[in-house]
Each structure stands twice: as C-alpha cells, then as structure tokens.
Amino acid sequence: MFKKFMKKRLKLILRNNLLKLQLKKQNVVFDFNSINYREKSILIIDTYIPKYNEDSGSKRLLQLIKLMLNNNFSVFLMANQKEYKQKDECVERFKSLGVNVYQPSLDKADNLITRNQYIKNIASKLDYAWLHRPENFEAYHSVIKDLNSKVTLIYDMVDFHYLRLIREWELTKSDKLKQKAEAMLKLEIDNCKAADKIVVISERDKHSLESFYKENSKMITIGNLHEFKKKTKAFKEFSERKNLLFIGGFKHKPNVDAILWLKNEIMPLVWEVNKDIKVDIVGSNPPQKIIKLNSENFNVVGYVEDVSTYFNSAKLFVAPLRYGAGIKGKIGQSFEYSLPVVTTDVGAEGFNFAPFSEEMIANSAELLASKILKLYDDEALWSSISNLSEQFIEPFSKQHIENQLKKVFD
C-alpha cells in the first residue's frame, strides 16, 4: 500500500514539474490581485470544465452560472480532473462570460498554482461553494470549510446516483453493482449531512432521497433550464418530417442500454409494420458496440455541435430509458423544438405529459413500438402534442429556475 502511494506521489511530482517547465516557457503567470470581486462570490467545482454541448448536466450548469453572473456574483470555476487538458473552447466560453476559470499557471515567484493553492488564495472572499456531483463534494467540502468556516456549502447532486445504480441492478442483478450502489448511497448521505444546502434535480429524486435522509428543509429542487423556441414560418409540419431521433452522450451508461434495447428489440417490431422508418442516433463518445449498430436505417451519427437540424426535421423523439434518475435533458430539449416524444416512465420523470401521458409513455418493447407507430402516422395526435410542448417545459423556464436558485442563496 505504501509503495503504491509513493508511486502515485512521485508521478504527481513529475507531472507538476513538467507542467511547471512548460508554463514557464510559455510565460503563463497569474496575479491574484487582478481578480475583480463582486457583491457575492461563489466557487463551483465540477469534474471537468462543463462540456455544455455534450451532456445535459453541463448544459444545466452553464445556464445556472449565467443566472449567477446576472445576479452580480463573482463566479470561480474549477475542474477536479485533467485541469491541464481542458478544452480551450469550453474554457474560453466561460471566460468570455466573465467567469474566473482556474487554469494551471505560475505565480510571480514562479511557483505552480495548484487547485488547493488557488482555493486557499480566494477562500477568504468566498460566500458559497457549489460542489457539483458526489465525488467533488466529498473531495473539497472540508478543504473549503477549514479555510473559511462561513462559506455556505452547496451539494448539487445532479441526480440521485444511488437511485440510478439500484435501478440498473434491478435489471442485471449483479452483486458488484449492488455493492457499488450501496457505497454510493453512503457517500451521498454523508455529503447531505455535511452540506448546508442540497440541490436535487427533481421532486422525484427529492422524494426518493427523503427515504434515507429526512432533513428536507435543506433541499431545493433545481431542474434543467429549457427555453421554448416559438414556431416560425420555417417550422416543419407533420407531413414534411421523417425519421426517429435519439440524442444523448454515451459516457452515460443508461443511454448505451437504451440504444441497444431500441435496436435489438423495439425497432424490429416497428420495422415489421413500417420498414421505411429510419433512426438517427446523435451523441458524443459512442462505444464500439453502438458504432457497430450503424446501418442504412439505423444511423449512428456521433457528436454533432448544432443539433437543431435534427430536431427540426425528425418526426419523433424516442428515449427508451430503462434506468436512470433525475430529469432527462434530452426530453426537455425535444419539447423546446415542439417535437413529440415517446419514452418510458424513467424518461418521463419530472415531466407532466397530461393529457397525453398514455400516448407517450410505455415500458415494454411491444408497447413502445406501438406508440411510435401510432404517433408516426397520426397527424392530429402529433399536432396536439406538438402544440402543448411549451406547457410541458414551463416548470423549467428561466424564471422558475431563477426563483429556485434564489432560495439556495437566501
């Protein structure tokens, strides 16, 4: 164990020394006196600088940061992993908004400014620390509180990870997965106890969490932010559209499972009735087992920077998620474009599809296939659902999310 620790320690020292030499060569120097502190200051730590074009959690965090900036916050943003390999375009986007993004640099004495040293230098000015995801809260909450006991610690769960893992276990019955779920539950509850405020992404997640942690006065629900796009003359009506669409990052295991289920069990039933229906699968980091599904009628597109063309031309969005937790950004995004959805109970969590829940939600391959076929051919039903899209995402409007965010900072 000691040898393993020392090996890891030496590797870190070597990496930092090489990084220091590189930064010195490039003359990358940071002066803490250059920071312009505003009325309130908040440090946000995520695993990576949010890749807002790749996953809904990052997109949500970008929108929350914009709201904080609009409310006169100094926002400090830090990645907990691979901070020296951050995508320049993501870093530059946040910096252009006025966010102070931590990047490895040297101080005036040529010392490397590490993450902990950066926090130490700004800690006295902080009012809040927003720690995004369980592992990041665990890693930093005590570090920050030790430096400034007055900081309000905010634990943003993103989703209730235990709930997602235990649902996956219900499908697989894997002992290893059950142990992982139980370890995650312990971590999440420990985080809740240490936090001053707990941000949950849906009322469903909040209700599930209350079964294990009773102090719900600390919990505030902040879902995704969705902005409805008003229909213009360019909006394609039912007869002008074709194909099914799925969008989701494939580092998220539920998306991989959903596409395998869609291809192997749901679409064969659809194609028995209508062999001309094609599917477009859009999303970053598709694994080989997803890429191998690519065919003429099952198009694995991969990452697309601007997905609007797909939403504006597809006839139906499909999200056959068998497990997961929280609010599914892909569902809300589809309604932003007035595109009807067929999904499962898991996919629909946090949304109210009334009066069309029966037409849009199913949990078996047979029922999902039948609902896809019905909506694909029924213009009146399709139009009725499309016309209610703004209502479906009203609870995720900018005004509602901003009101909830203010409760965190009360």
N, C-alpha and C positions, 0 to 999 in steps of 0.2 A: 504493500500500500504506500509506504514511504517513497519507494523507488518510482512508483507511478506518479506520485505528487511532484517529486523533484524533476522528473522528465517533463511534466506539463509546465512546471515553473520555468525551467530552462528554455523551453520552447517559446514561452511568452516573452522572456527577456530578450531572446534572439530576435523575435519578430519586432519587438518595440525598438531595439537598437537599429535594425534595418529601416524601420519606418522613420526613425529619427534622422538618419542619414539622408533619406530621400526627401524629407520635409525641409531639412537644412539646405540641401542642394536647390530645392525649388523656392526657398525663402518664404515658407508658409508660416507666418507669425501671427499670433492672435493677442490683442491687447484687451484685457477685461474692462479697462477704463472706457472703451469705445461703446459699451453697451448702454443703450438708452432705455432706462426703466420707466414703465408707465404706471398708471394708478394701481394696478394689481399685477402680480407676476405668477406664472404657472410653469412648472416643468412637466413635460409629457415624455414618457419613456415607452417606446414600443420595441418589438423585437428587431424590426428594420425600419428605416425611414419609409413611411407608408407608401406602398405602390398602388396609388389611388386608381390606376387604370386596370388593375389585375384582380382585386378582391374587394368584396363589399365592406369588410371591416376597415380596410384602409381608406376606402371612399368615404365611409361614415366619419372617420377620424379627421379627414381633410375638411369636411363640412363643419364639424364641431370646432375645429381650430379657427376657421373663418368667422364663426359666431363669436368666439372668444376675442379675436382681434377687433371685431366690430364693437365689442363692449369694453374697449380700452385696456385689454390685457397685454402685458409683455409675455410672449409665448416662447419658451425654450423647448426645443425638440431634440431628443437623443435616441439613437439606436442602441440596443443592448448587444447586438451581434454584428460582426463584419462591418463595423463603422468605417473601416478603411477601404471598403469595397462598395460603398453606396453608389447607386445610380446617380450620375450627375444631374440628369434631367429632373429626378424627384427632389433632390437637394435644392436645385436652383428654383424649382417651382415654389417650394416653401419659403425660401429666402426672398423671392420676389414679392411674396405676400406680406413680408415684414417679420417672419419667424426667425428667431435666433437658433440656427441649426448647429449642433455640436459636430465638428469635424476634427480629426486629429491634426494638431498643429503644435508649434513651439511657442513658449513664452519669450519674453525679452532676454532671458538668460539662457536661451537655447535648451530649456527643459521640455520634455514631451508632456503635453497636456492630456492626461488620460481622462476617461469618463469620470472617475471618482474625484480627480482633481478639479475638473470642470464643475461638478456639483458642489464641491467644497467652496469654490470661489463665488458661486451665485446663491448659496443656501440662505444666507442672512437676509436676502432680498425676496425670498420666495414666500408666497401666501398659500399656494396649493401645489400638490404633486399629483398628477393624473397618471397612474400606472396602469398601462393597457395590457391585458392578458395576465393569467395567474402567475406564470413564471417570472414576469418582470416585477410584479408587486412583491413577490417573495424575495427577489434579489435586492431590491432597493428601498423598501419601506423603512427598515431600521437604520440604514445608512443616512437617509434624509432626516428622519426624526431625531437621530443623535446629533446632527448638525444644527437643526432648528426645530425645537420641540413645538413651536407654534404653527408649523406647517399643517394644513389640513390634508390628510392622506385620502385620495380618491382611488378606489379599486374598481376599475372598469373591467367587468368580467368578459365582455364581448359576447360570449354566450355561456350558458351553464355547461361547462365541458363534461362534467360527470354525467349529465343527462344524455349528451350525445354518445358518450362511450358506453353507457349502460344499455342504450337502445341498440347500439352495434352488437353488444354482447348478446342481446336477446335474439339477434339473427344468427350469430355464429356459435354461441355457447363456448367460446374459447376461455379457458381458465386464465390464460395470460392476460386477456383483455379485461376480464372481471377484476383481476388484481390491479391492473392499470387504472380502471375506473375507481376503485376504492381508494387508491393512493391519490388520485386527482381530487376526489371528494374531500379527503383530509386536508389537502393543500388549499382548496377553495374555501373551506370553512375556517381554517386558520387565518387566511387572508381577510375574510369577513370580520373576524374578531379584532384584527389589528387595524382595520380601516376606520376612518372617520365617516366616510360616505361610500356607499356601494352602488355602482351604476349597473343595472340589469337592462338587457336589451328588449325584453318583452314582459308583459304581465304573466304570460305562461311560465317563463323562466323564473320570475319572481315567486309565483305560487309554488313551483317545484322546489326552489331554494328554501322556502319557509318550512318545508318538511324536515329540514336539517338544521336551519338557523332561524331562530324565532325573532330576532331583533329587526323587524321590518321597518322601523322608524328611520333606519339608516339607508334604506333602499330607495332609489329613484330610477324610474324607467325612462331610458332614452334609446329609442329605436333608430333606424336609419332615417336619413332625410331624403325625401323624394319631392321633386318639383315637376308637376304635371305640365306636359307640353301641349298647349292649345292646338286643336286641329286647324290646319290651314287648307287652302285650296289644293295644296300638294299632297295632302293626306290620301293614301291609297285605300279605297274602299274594298269590300269583301271580294268582289269579282276580279280585282286587279292583283290579288295576292296569291301566293302559293308557298308551300313548304312548312315544315315544323322547325322550331328554333329552340336550342338549349344554349345557355351561356353560364359558365362557371369555371373558376380556377381549379386545376386538377391536383394541386398540392393538398386540397381539401378532400379527404377520403370519401365522404358521402357523395360527392359529385362523380367520382370514379364508379362507385357502386351503382349510382342512378343510371349512368350511361350504359353500363354492362347489362343492367336489367332492361333498359329501353331497347337495346339492340337485340338481345337474345330472347326476350320473352314478350315484350309489348308490341314492337313493330312487326314481327311475323304475323300477329293477329290482325294488325292494321292492313298489312300488305295482302292478306288473303282476300280482303274486300276491295281495297284500292291500291293497286301495285304502283301507281304513279306518284304517290305521296313521298316526298323526299325530306330528309332531315339534315339540318346544318348544326354542327356541334362546334361552338366557339368557346375558347378559353385557354389560358396560359398553362404551360408545363404539362401537356398531356403525356402520360406514360406510354410505354410501348404497347401495352395491352389495349389502350384506347386507340392509338395510331393504327394498329393492325385492323381495327374495325372499319377503316375507311373503304368506301365503295361508291359506286355510282349514285346510289340512293341514300347513302349514309355518309355525309361529307364531313370529315374531321378537319376543321379549318385551322385550329390552333389559335394563337393570340392575335387579336385584331385591335388596333388602337382606337378606331372610331367604329363603334358597333351600331350606329344609328341606321346604316343602310340595311342591316339585317332585321332590325326591329320594324323598319318602315316597309319592308317587303314581305315578311313572314305572315302566314295566315294564323298561326297559333304558336304560343309558347308552351313547352312541355317541361315539367320538372318532377320526374318520378322519384322523389327522395324517400328512401326507406328508413333513414335515421338521420339524426342531426338535432340541433337545438337553436333557439334564438329566432330572429327574424331573417328571412331569406331575401337578401338584397335583389336577387335576380327576379323575384316575383314582383316586388315594388317597381323595379326598373321597367318591366314589361308593361305595367299599367301606366307608367309615365308616358309611354308611346301609344296608349289606348289599345294594346294588344291583348286579347283574351288568353287565359291560362288554363291548362289542365295540370293538376298536381295532386299530391297526397295530403293527408292530414298533417304530416310533418312539414311539408312545404307551405301549407296554408296557415301555420301557427302565427298568431299575432295579427292576422287579417280577418276582416268580416266581409265575406262574399255574398251576403244576403242581398237579394232573394235568389241568387244563382249558385249557392253552395253545392246543391245536388248535381248541377250540370258541370261543375268544375273540379270536384274533389272525388277521388276514388283511391282504393288501397290494394287492389289486385290488378294483375296484368290484364285480365279479361275486361274488367270494368274501365280501366284506364283506356284501353284500346277502343271500347265502345263510345266513351265520351269524346275521345279525339275524333273519331269518325263522325259523330253527331255534330260537333262544333265545326268541323272542317266543311260540312255540306249544308248546314242550316244557316242561311244568311240572316234571317230575322233574329235568331238566338245570338249569333255572333255580334250583330249590331247592337242588340240590347245590352250585352255585357260590355262591349267596347265603350258604349256611351256612359256606363257607370264607373269607368276607370278612375276618374278624378275622385269620386266618392270613396273608392276602395283605399286610396292612399292619403285621404285627408288627415288621418291621425299621424302622418309622417311629414306634415307640412313644415316649412321653415318656422312659422310662428309657434306651432305646437312644440317643436323640439327646442326652440329658444326659451320658451316658458319653462320647460322641464330642466333645461341647463341652469337657469337662474335659481332653481330650487337647490341645486348642488352647491351653489356659491352663497346661499343665504347664511 
